[in-house]
Amino acid sequence: MTENKGQQFLIFSLSSKLYASNLRDVKRIVPLEKIFEVPLKRENYLGLVKFEGKAIPLFNLKSAINKGNTGYSPEDLIVVQYVRGQDVGFLVDKVDKVMTLDPNSFEDYESNIPGISKKIIEKENDIMLIYADEIA
């Protein structure tokens, strides 16, 4: 009997490109609600959002990937992940599906974007692997 090396990944889109995050790191997917602005925020940081009765930081992955594209819409979703001891939200356009992929099949990918260094080609689509702890 062969051992299944696959792990589950959440596949989501940003500006019509596909990205993946290991599902074990994803806590929940929630709709975008009110964003509370904070002074002196850093790049890609939108502010705070309420999650399970507390305020958590919200990062715009779209602006991290497409420098200068900071827009978002009410249809966007928040992927909440546990990063370095706290819940953190990441804004995405759309959640597509959960896929089982072999982590060893991801190839190194030269990128100047923090948090993206690997990709996999799945049915002719490039899927970039996101490392949330390098973005937040």
Secondary structure, DSSP 8 states (H G I E B T S, - for coil): ------EEEEEEEETTEEEEEEGGGEEEEEE----B--TT--TTEEEEEEETTEEEEEEEHHHHHSTT-----TT-EEEEEEETTEEEEEEESEEEEEEEE-GGG-EE---SSTTEEEEEEETTEEEEEE-GGGT-
